[in-house]
Amino acid sequence: MELYIVDERDVNMTEEEVEAWQEMLEQLALLCLEEVGYPPEDAEISLLLTTDQGIAVLNQQYRGMEGPTDVLSFAMREMGEGEELFDIDELNEDDMLGDIVISIDTAMRQAEEYGHPLEREVGFLFVHGLLHLLGYDHKGEEDTELMQGLERKVLSSYGLTRE
């Protein structure tokens, strides 16, 4: 499993902070991929850590929505209606799942609002984004319950629970 983190200079993170996030997020990715049965050795994920301003531009450009959001996911393979989440027989070596974009500004506000550490909020947003890359969604009640259950299980396996 390969995770590539890019942080925009506006985020003001040190190299040490990015390395610490890298380690945590790689572990979360492995737990998430194993939980859904996706071979972790075949996965590549790109993560962009940005500001509210940076994510607002992408949100407008790709979703037609004004303003910032907390996380965006751009899957390399979109799932069609009635299609399985992923087909293990069609996986290629070093399979790029897609890109995740997280606004650190929004993550900091949400962490404060929910009363938990920034680490927990970024971990949640990353797992949420990764599940979207894998074809999970929260459009209906059943899908939402499934996705939230997976998020809770992965985060608690790593020790990132809501307090």
TIRO-2110 file (N, C-alpha, C; in Angstrom, 1 decimal):
// TIRO-2110
0.8, -1.2, 0.0, N, 1, A
0.0, 0.0, 0.0, CA, 1, A
0.9, 1.2, 0.0, C, 1, A
0.6, 2.1, -0.9, N, 2, A
1.3, 3.4, -1.0, CA, 2, A
0.4, 4.6, -0.7, C, 2, A
0.8, 5.5, 0.2, N, 3, A
0.0, 6.7, 0.4, CA, 3, A
0.9, 7.9, 0.1, C, 3, A
0.5, 8.7, -0.8, N, 4, A
1.3, 9.9, -1.1, CA, 4, A
0.6, 11.1, -0.5, C, 4, A
1.2, 11.8, 0.4, N, 5, A
0.7, 13.0, 1.0, CA, 5, A
1.3, 14.2, 0.4, C, 5, A
0.5, 15.1, -0.1, N, 6, A
0.9, 16.4, -0.6, CA, 6, A
0.3, 17.5, 0.3, C, 6, A
1.1, 18.4, 0.9, N, 7, A
0.5, 19.4, 1.7, CA, 7, A
0.8, 20.8, 1.0, C, 7, A
-0.2, 21.5, 0.9, N, 8, A
0.0, 22.9, 0.3, CA, 8, A
0.7, 23.7, 1.3, C, 8, A
1.6, 24.6, 0.8, N, 9, A
2.4, 25.4, 1.7, CA, 9, A
1.5, 26.3, 2.6, C, 9, A
0.3, 26.6, 2.2, N, 10, A
-0.6, 27.4, 3.0, CA, 10, A
-1.0, 26.7, 4.3, C, 10, A
-0.9, 25.4, 4.3, N, 11, A
-1.3, 24.6, 5.5, CA, 11, A
-0.3, 24.8, 6.7, C, 11, A
0.9, 25.2, 6.4, N, 12, A
1.9, 25.5, 7.4, CA, 12, A
2.2, 24.3, 8.3, C, 12, A
2.4, 23.1, 7.7, N, 13, A
2.7, 21.9, 8.5, CA, 13, A
4.2, 21.7, 8.3, C, 13, A
4.9, 21.3, 9.4, N, 14, A
6.3, 21.0, 9.3, CA, 14, A
6.5, 19.6, 8.6, C, 14, A
7.7, 19.3, 8.2, N, 15, A
8.0, 18.0, 7.6, CA, 15, A
7.7, 16.9, 8.7, C, 15, A
8.0, 17.2, 9.9, N, 16, A
7.8, 16.2, 11.0, CA, 16, A
6.3, 15.9, 11.2, C, 16, A
5.5, 17.0, 11.1, N, 17, A
4.0, 16.8, 11.2, CA, 17, A
3.5, 15.9, 10.1, C, 17, A
4.0, 16.2, 8.9, N, 18, A
3.5, 15.4, 7.7, CA, 18, A
3.9, 14.0, 7.9, C, 18, A
5.1, 13.7, 8.4, N, 19, A
5.6, 12.3, 8.6, CA, 19, A
4.7, 11.6, 9.6, C, 19, A
4.3, 12.4, 10.7, N, 20, A
3.5, 11.8, 11.7, CA, 20, A
2.1, 11.4, 11.2, C, 20, A
1.5, 12.3, 10.4, N, 21, A
0.2, 12.1, 9.7, CA, 21, A
0.4, 10.9, 8.8, C, 21, A
1.5, 10.8, 8.0, N, 22, A
1.7, 9.7, 7.1, CA, 22, A
1.6, 8.4, 7.8, C, 22, A
2.3, 8.2, 8.9, N, 23, A
2.3, 7.0, 9.6, CA, 23, A
0.9, 6.6, 10.1, C, 23, A
0.2, 7.5, 10.7, N, 24, A
-1.2, 7.3, 11.2, CA, 24, A
-2.1, 6.9, 10.1, C, 24, A
-2.1, 7.7, 9.0, N, 25, A
-3.0, 7.5, 7.9, CA, 25, A
-2.7, 6.2, 7.1, C, 25, A
-1.4, 5.8, 7.0, N, 26, A
-1.1, 4.5, 6.4, CA, 26, A
-1.7, 3.4, 7.2, C, 26, A
-1.6, 3.5, 8.5, N, 27, A
-2.2, 2.4, 9.4, CA, 27, A
-3.7, 2.4, 9.2, C, 27, A
-4.3, 3.5, 9.2, N, 28, A
-5.8, 3.6, 9.0, CA, 28, A
-6.2, 3.0, 7.6, C, 28, A
-5.4, 3.3, 6.6, N, 29, A
-5.7, 2.8, 5.3, CA, 29, A
-5.6, 1.3, 5.3, C, 29, A
-4.6, 0.7, 5.9, N, 30, A
-4.4, -0.7, 5.9, CA, 30, A
-5.6, -1.4, 6.7, C, 30, A
-6.0, -0.8, 7.8, N, 31, A
-7.1, -1.3, 8.6, CA, 31, A
-8.4, -1.3, 7.8, C, 31, A
-8.6, -0.1, 7.1, N, 32, A
-9.8, 0.0, 6.3, CA, 32, A
-9.9, -0.9, 5.1, C, 32, A
-8.8, -1.0, 4.4, N, 33, A
-8.7, -1.9, 3.2, CA, 33, A
-8.9, -3.4, 3.6, C, 33, A
-8.3, -3.8, 4.7, N, 34, A
-8.5, -5.2, 5.2, CA, 34, A
-9.9, -5.4, 5.7, C, 34, A
-10.5, -4.4, 6.3, N, 35, A
-11.9, -4.5, 6.8, CA, 35, A
-12.9, -4.8, 5.6, C, 35, A
-12.6, -4.2, 4.4, N, 36, A
-13.6, -4.4, 3.3, CA, 36, A
-13.1, -5.4, 2.3, C, 36, A
-12.0, -6.1, 2.6, N, 37, A
-11.5, -7.2, 1.8, CA, 37, A
-10.7, -6.8, 0.6, C, 37, A
-10.2, -5.5, 0.6, N, 38, A
-9.4, -5.1, -0.6, CA, 38, A
-7.9, -5.4, -0.3, C, 38, A
-7.2, -6.0, -1.2, N, 39, A
-5.8, -6.4, -1.0, CA, 39, A
-5.0, -5.1, -0.8, C, 39, A
-4.5, -4.8, 0.4, N, 40, A
-3.8, -3.6, 0.7, CA, 40, A
-2.5, -3.4, -0.1, C, 40, A
-1.8, -4.5, -0.5, N, 41, A
-0.6, -4.4, -1.2, CA, 41, A
-0.8, -3.9, -2.6, C, 41, A
-2.1, -3.9, -3.1, N, 42, A
-2.4, -3.4, -4.4, CA, 42, A
-2.9, -1.9, -4.5, C, 42, A
-2.9, -1.3, -3.3, N, 43, A
-3.6, 0.1, -3.3, CA, 43, A
-2.6, 1.2, -3.3, C, 43, A
-2.9, 2.2, -4.1, N, 44, A
-2.2, 3.5, -4.1, CA, 44, A
-3.3, 4.6, -3.8, C, 44, A
-3.0, 5.5, -2.9, N, 45, A
-3.9, 6.6, -2.6, CA, 45, A
-3.1, 7.9, -2.5, C, 45, A
-3.7, 9.0, -3.1, N, 46, A
-3.1, 10.3, -3.0, CA, 46, A
-3.9, 11.1, -2.1, C, 46, A
-3.2, 11.9, -1.2, N, 47, A
-3.9, 12.7, -0.2, CA, 47, A
-3.4, 14.1, -0.3, C, 47, A
-4.3, 15.1, -0.5, N, 48, A
-3.9, 16.5, -0.5, CA, 48, A
-4.5, 17.1, 0.8, C, 48, A
-3.6, 17.7, 1.6, N, 49, A
-4.0, 18.5, 2.7, CA, 49, A
-4.0, 19.9, 2.3, C, 49, A
-5.1, 20.6, 2.5, N, 50, A
-5.2, 22.0, 1.9, CA, 50, A
-6.0, 22.8, 2.9, C, 50, A
-6.2, 24.1, 2.5, N, 51, A
-7.0, 25.0, 3.3, CA, 51, A
-8.4, 25.1, 2.9, C, 51, A
-9.2, 25.8, 3.6, N, 52, A
-10.6, 26.0, 3.1, CA, 52, A
-10.6, 26.7, 1.7, C, 52, A
-9.8, 27.6, 1.5, N, 53, A
-9.7, 28.3, 0.2, CA, 53, A
-9.4, 27.3, -0.9, C, 53, A
-8.4, 26.4, -0.7, N, 54, A
-8.0, 25.4, -1.7, CA, 54, A
-9.1, 24.4, -2.0, C, 54, A
-9.8, 23.9, -0.9, N, 55, A
-10.8, 22.9, -1.1, CA, 55, A
-12.1, 23.6, -1.7, C, 55, A
-12.3, 24.8, -1.4, N, 56, A
-13.5, 25.5, -2.0, CA, 56, A
-13.4, 25.6, -3.5, C, 56, A
-12.2, 25.8, -4.0, N, 57, A
-11.9, 25.9, -5.5, CA, 57, A
-12.3, 24.5, -6.1, C, 57, A
-11.8, 23.5, -5.5, N, 58, A
-12.1, 22.1, -6.0, CA, 58, A
-13.6, 21.8, -5.9, C, 58, A
-14.2, 22.2, -4.8, N, 59, A
-15.6, 21.9, -4.6, CA, 59, A
-16.5, 22.6, -5.6, C, 59, A
-16.1, 23.8, -6.0, N, 60, A
-16.8, 24.5, -7.0, CA, 60, A
-16.6, 23.9, -8.4, C, 60, A
-15.3, 23.6, -8.7, N, 61, A
-14.9, 23.1, -10.0, CA, 61, A
-15.5, 21.7, -10.3, C, 61, A
-15.5, 20.8, -9.3, N, 62, A
-15.9, 19.4, -9.6, CA, 62, A
-17.3, 19.1, -9.1, C, 62, A
-17.8, 19.8, -8.1, N, 63, A
-19.1, 19.5, -7.6, CA, 63, A
-20.2, 20.6, -7.9, C, 63, A
-19.7, 21.8, -8.4, N, 64, A
-20.5, 22.9, -8.6, CA, 64, A
-21.1, 23.5, -7.3, C, 64, A
-20.4, 23.3, -6.2, N, 65, A
-20.9, 23.8, -4.9, CA, 65, A
-20.0, 24.9, -4.4, C, 65, A
-20.7, 25.9, -3.9, N, 66, A
-19.9, 27.1, -3.3, CA, 66, A
-19.4, 26.7, -2.0, C, 66, A
-18.2, 27.3, -1.7, N, 67, A
-17.6, 27.2, -0.4, CA, 67, A
-16.8, 26.0, -0.1, C, 67, A
-16.2, 26.0, 1.1, N, 68, A
-15.4, 24.8, 1.5, CA, 68, A
-16.2, 23.7, 2.0, C, 68, A
-15.6, 22.5, 2.0, N, 69, A
-16.2, 21.3, 2.6, CA, 69, A
-15.0, 20.6, 3.4, C, 69, A
-15.3, 19.6, 4.1, N, 70, A
-14.2, 19.0, 4.9, CA, 70, A
-13.4, 18.0, 4.1, C, 70, A
-14.0, 17.2, 3.3, N, 71, A
-13.3, 16.2, 2.5, CA, 71, A
-13.9, 16.0, 1.1, C, 71, A
-13.1, 15.8, 0.2, N, 72, A
-13.5, 15.4, -1.2, CA, 72, A
-12.8, 14.1, -1.6, C, 72, A
-13.4, 13.3, -2.4, N, 73, A
-12.8, 12.0, -2.9, CA, 73, A
-13.0, 12.0, -4.4, C, 73, A
-11.9, 11.6, -5.1, N, 74, A
-12.0, 11.5, -6.5, CA, 74, A
-11.5, 10.1, -6.9, C, 74, A
-12.4, 9.2, -7.1, N, 75, A
-12.1, 7.8, -7.4, CA, 75, A
-11.6, 7.6, -8.8, C, 75, A
-10.6, 6.8, -9.0, N, 76, A
-10.1, 6.5, -10.3, CA, 76, A
-11.1, 5.7, -11.1, C, 76, A
-11.8, 4.8, -10.4, N, 77, A
-12.8, 4.0, -11.1, CA, 77, A
-14.2, 4.3, -10.5, C, 77, A
-15.1, 4.8, -11.2, N, 78, A
-16.4, 5.0, -10.8, CA, 78, A
-17.3, 3.8, -10.9, C, 78, A
-18.1, 3.5, -9.9, N, 79, A
-19.0, 2.4, -9.9, CA, 79, A
-20.3, 2.7, -10.6, C, 79, A
-20.7, 1.8, -11.5, N, 80, A
-22.0, 2.0, -12.2, CA, 80, A
-23.1, 1.4, -11.4, C, 80, A
-24.3, 1.7, -11.8, N, 81, A
-25.5, 1.2, -11.1, CA, 81, A
-25.5, -0.3, -11.0, C, 81, A
-25.6, -0.8, -9.8, N, 82, A
-25.7, -2.3, -9.6, CA, 82, A
-24.4, -3.0, -9.7, C, 82, A
-23.3, -2.2, -9.9, N, 83, A
-21.9, -2.8, -9.9, CA, 83, A
-21.4, -3.1, -8.5, C, 83, A
-20.6, -4.2, -8.4, N, 84, A
-20.0, -4.5, -7.2, CA, 84, A
-19.1, -3.3, -6.8, C, 84, A
-18.8, -3.3, -5.5, N, 85, A
-17.9, -2.2, -5.0, CA, 85, A
-16.5, -2.2, -5.7, C, 85, A
-16.0, -3.4, -5.8, N, 86, A
-14.7, -3.5, -6.6, CA, 86, A
-14.6, -5.0, -7.0, C, 86, A
-13.9, -5.3, -8.0, N, 87, A
-13.8, -6.6, -8.5, CA, 87, A
-12.3, -7.0, -8.4, C, 87, A
-12.1, -7.9, -7.4, N, 88, A
-10.7, -8.4, -7.1, CA, 88, A
-10.0, -8.9, -8.4, C, 88, A
-10.8, -9.6, -9.3, N, 89, A
-10.1, -10.1, -10.5, CA, 89, A
-9.6, -9.1, -11.5, C, 89, A
-10.2, -7.9, -11.3, N, 90, A
-9.8, -6.8, -12.3, CA, 90, A
-8.7, -5.9, -11.7, C, 90, A
-8.2, -6.2, -10.5, N, 91, A
-7.2, -5.4, -9.9, CA, 91, A
-5.8, -5.5, -10.6, C, 91, A
-5.2, -4.4, -10.8, N, 92, A
-3.8, -4.3, -11.3, CA, 92, A
-2.9, -4.1, -10.2, C, 92, A
-1.6, -4.5, -10.4, N, 93, A
-0.6, -4.3, -9.4, CA, 93, A
-0.5, -2.7, -9.3, C, 93, A
-0.3, -2.3, -8.1, N, 94, A
-0.2, -0.8, -7.8, CA, 94, A
-1.4, -0.1, -8.3, C, 94, A
-2.6, -0.6, -7.9, N, 95, A
-3.8, 0.0, -8.4, CA, 95, A
-4.1, 1.3, -7.7, C, 95, A
-4.2, 2.4, -8.4, N, 96, A
-4.4, 3.7, -7.9, CA, 96, A
-5.9, 3.8, -7.6, C, 96, A
-6.3, 3.9, -6.3, N, 97, A
-7.7, 4.1, -6.0, CA, 97, A
-8.2, 5.4, -6.3, C, 97, A
-7.4, 6.5, -6.0, N, 98, A
-7.8, 7.8, -6.3, CA, 98, A
-7.2, 8.8, -5.4, C, 98, A
-7.9, 10.0, -5.3, N, 99, A
-7.4, 11.1, -4.6, CA, 99, A
-8.4, 11.5, -3.5, C, 99, A
-7.8, 11.9, -2.3, N, 100, A
-8.6, 12.4, -1.2, CA, 100, A
-8.0, 13.8, -0.9, C, 100, A
-8.9, 14.7, -0.7, N, 101, A
-8.6, 16.1, -0.3, CA, 101, A
-9.2, 16.4, 1.0, C, 101, A
-8.4, 16.9, 2.0, N, 102, A
-8.9, 17.3, 3.3, CA, 102, A
-8.6, 18.7, 3.6, C, 102, A
-9.5, 19.5, 4.0, N, 103, A
-9.3, 20.8, 4.5, CA, 103, A
-8.9, 20.8, 5.9, C, 103, A
-7.6, 21.2, 6.2, N, 104, A
-7.2, 21.2, 7.6, CA, 104, A
-7.9, 22.3, 8.4, C, 104, A
-8.2, 23.4, 7.7, N, 105, A
-9.0, 24.5, 8.4, CA, 105, A
-10.3, 23.9, 8.9, C, 105, A
-11.1, 23.2, 8.1, N, 106, A
-12.4, 22.7, 8.5, CA, 106, A
-12.2, 21.6, 9.5, C, 106, A
-11.2, 20.7, 9.3, N, 107, A
-10.9, 19.7, 10.3, CA, 107, A
-10.6, 20.2, 11.7, C, 107, A
-9.9, 21.3, 11.7, N, 108, A
-9.6, 22.0, 13.0, CA, 108, A
-10.9, 22.5, 13.7, C, 108, A
-11.7, 23.1, 12.9, N, 109, A
-13.0, 23.6, 13.5, CA, 109, A
-13.9, 22.5, 13.9, C, 109, A
-14.0, 21.4, 13.1, N, 110, A
-14.8, 20.3, 13.5, CA, 110, A
-14.3, 19.6, 14.7, C, 110, A
-13.0, 19.4, 14.8, N, 111, A
-12.4, 18.8, 16.0, CA, 111, A
-12.7, 19.6, 17.3, C, 111, A
-12.7, 20.9, 17.2, N, 112, A
-13.0, 21.7, 18.3, CA, 112, A
-14.5, 21.6, 18.6, C, 112, A
-15.3, 21.6, 17.6, N, 113, A
-16.8, 21.5, 17.8, CA, 113, A
-17.2, 20.2, 18.4, C, 113, A
-16.5, 19.1, 18.0, N, 114, A
-16.9, 17.8, 18.5, CA, 114, A
-16.1, 17.5, 19.8, C, 114, A
-15.1, 18.3, 20.2, N, 115, A
-14.4, 18.1, 21.4, CA, 115, A
-13.4, 16.9, 21.4, C, 115, A
-12.9, 16.7, 20.2, N, 116, A
-11.9, 15.6, 20.2, CA, 116, A
-10.6, 16.2, 19.5, C, 116, A
-9.5, 15.4, 19.5, N, 117, A
-8.2, 15.9, 18.9, CA, 117, A
-8.3, 16.0, 17.4, C, 117, A
-7.5, 16.9, 16.8, N, 118, A
-7.4, 17.0, 15.4, CA, 118, A
-7.0, 15.7, 14.7, C, 118, A
-6.2, 14.9, 15.4, N, 119, A
-5.8, 13.6, 14.9, CA, 119, A
-7.0, 12.7, 14.6, C, 119, A
-8.0, 12.7, 15.5, N, 120, A
-9.2, 11.9, 15.3, CA, 120, A
-10.0, 12.4, 14.2, C, 120, A
-10.1, 13.7, 14.0, N, 121, A
-11.0, 14.3, 13.0, CA, 121, A
-10.3, 14.0, 11.6, C, 121, A
-9.0, 14.2, 11.5, N, 122, A
-8.4, 14.0, 10.2, CA, 122, A
-8.4, 12.5, 9.9, C, 122, A
-8.3, 11.6, 10.9, N, 123, A
-8.4, 10.2, 10.7, CA, 123, A
-9.8, 9.8, 10.2, C, 123, A
-10.8, 10.4, 10.8, N, 124, A
-12.2, 10.1, 10.3, CA, 124, A
-12.4, 10.6, 8.9, C, 124, A
-11.9, 11.8, 8.6, N, 125, A
-12.1, 12.3, 7.2, CA, 125, A
-11.4, 11.5, 6.2, C, 125, A
-10.2, 11.0, 6.6, N, 126, A
-9.4, 10.1, 5.7, CA, 126, A
-10.1, 8.8, 5.4, C, 126, A
-10.6, 8.2, 6.5, N, 127, A
-11.3, 6.9, 6.3, CA, 127, A
-12.6, 7.1, 5.5, C, 127, A
-13.3, 8.2, 5.8, N, 128, A
-14.5, 8.5, 5.1, CA, 128, A
-14.2, 8.6, 3.6, C, 128, A
-13.2, 9.4, 3.3, N, 129, A
-12.8, 9.6, 1.9, CA, 129, A
-12.4, 8.3, 1.2, C, 129, A
-11.6, 7.5, 2.0, N, 130, A
-11.1, 6.2, 1.4, CA, 130, A
-12.3, 5.3, 1.1, C, 130, A
-13.3, 5.2, 2.0, N, 131, A
-14.5, 4.4, 1.7, CA, 131, A
-15.2, 4.9, 0.5, C, 131, A
-15.2, 6.2, 0.2, N, 132, A
-15.8, 6.7, -1.0, CA, 132, A
-15.0, 6.2, -2.2, C, 132, A
-13.7, 6.2, -2.1, N, 133, A
-12.9, 5.7, -3.2, CA, 133, A
-13.2, 4.2, -3.5, C, 133, A
-13.6, 3.5, -2.5, N, 134, A
-13.9, 2.1, -2.6, CA, 134, A
-15.3, 1.8, -3.1, C, 134, A
-16.1, 2.9, -3.3, N, 135, A
-17.4, 2.7, -3.8, CA, 135, A
-18.5, 2.8, -2.8, C, 135, A
-18.2, 3.1, -1.5, N, 136, A
-19.2, 3.2, -0.5, CA, 136, A
-19.8, 4.6, -0.6, C, 136, A
-21.1, 4.7, -0.2, N, 137, A
-21.7, 6.1, -0.2, CA, 137, A
-22.7, 6.1, 0.9, C, 137, A
-23.3, 7.3, 1.1, N, 138, A
-24.2, 7.5, 2.2, CA, 138, A
-25.5, 8.2, 1.7, C, 138, A
-26.0, 7.7, 0.5, N, 139, A
-27.1, 8.4, -0.1, CA, 139, A
-28.5, 7.9, 0.5, C, 139, A
-28.5, 6.7, 1.0, N, 140, A
-29.7, 6.1, 1.6, CA, 140, A
-29.4, 5.7, 3.0, C, 140, A
-30.4, 5.5, 3.8, N, 141, A
-30.3, 5.1, 5.2, CA, 141, A
-29.4, 3.8, 5.4, C, 141, A
-29.7, 2.8, 4.6, N, 142, A
-29.0, 1.6, 4.7, CA, 142, A
-27.5, 1.8, 4.4, C, 142, A
-27.2, 2.5, 3.3, N, 143, A
-25.8, 2.8, 2.9, CA, 143, A
-25.1, 3.6, 3.9, C, 143, A
-25.8, 4.6, 4.5, N, 144, A
-25.2, 5.4, 5.6, CA, 144, A
-24.8, 4.6, 6.8, C, 144, A
-25.7, 3.7, 7.2, N, 145, A
-25.5, 2.9, 8.4, CA, 145, A
-24.3, 2.0, 8.1, C, 145, A
-24.2, 1.4, 6.9, N, 146, A
-23.0, 0.5, 6.6, CA, 146, A
-21.7, 1.3, 6.6, C, 146, A
-21.7, 2.5, 6.0, N, 147, A
-20.5, 3.3, 5.9, CA, 147, A
-20.1, 3.8, 7.3, C, 147, A
-21.0, 4.2, 8.1, N, 148, A
-20.7, 4.7, 9.4, CA, 148, A
-20.2, 3.6, 10.3, C, 148, A
-20.8, 2.4, 10.1, N, 149, A
-20.3, 1.2, 10.9, CA, 149, A
-18.9, 0.9, 10.6, C, 149, A
-18.5, 0.9, 9.3, N, 150, A
-17.2, 0.7, 8.9, CA, 150, A
-16.2, 1.8, 9.4, C, 150, A
-16.6, 3.0, 9.3, N, 151, A
-15.8, 4.1, 9.9, CA, 151, A
-15.5, 3.9, 11.4, C, 151, A
-16.6, 3.6, 12.1, N, 152, A
-16.4, 3.4, 13.6, CA, 152, A
-15.5, 2.2, 13.9, C, 152, A
-15.7, 1.2, 13.1, N, 153, A
-14.9, 0.0, 13.4, CA, 153, A
-13.4, 0.2, 13.1, C, 153, A
-13.1, 0.9, 12.0, N, 154, A
-11.7, 1.1, 11.6, CA, 154, A
-11.1, 2.1, 12.6, C, 154, A
-11.8, 3.2, 12.9, N, 155, A
-11.2, 4.2, 13.8, CA, 155, A
-11.0, 3.6, 15.2, C, 155, A
-11.9, 2.8, 15.7, N, 156, A
-11.8, 2.3, 17.0, CA, 156, A
-10.7, 1.2, 17.0, C, 156, A
-10.5, 0.5, 15.9, N, 157, A
-9.4, -0.5, 15.8, CA, 157, A
-8.0, 0.2, 16.0, C, 157, A
-7.9, 1.4, 15.5, N, 158, A
-6.7, 2.2, 15.7, CA, 158, A
-6.6, 3.0, 17.0, C, 158, A
-7.8, 3.1, 17.7, N, 159, A
-7.8, 3.8, 18.9, CA, 159, A
-8.3, 5.2, 18.8, C, 159, A
-8.9, 5.6, 17.7, N, 160, A
-9.4, 7.0, 17.5, CA, 160, A
-10.9, 7.0, 17.7, C, 160, A
-11.4, 7.0, 18.9, N, 161, A
-12.8, 7.0, 19.2, CA, 161, A
-13.3, 8.4, 19.6, C, 161, A
-14.5, 8.6, 19.4, N, 162, A
-15.1, 9.9, 19.9, CA, 162, A
-15.2, 9.9, 21.4, C, 162, A
-14.9, 11.0, 22.0, N, 163, A
-14.9, 11.0, 23.5, CA, 163, A
-16.2, 11.6, 24.0, C, 163, A
END
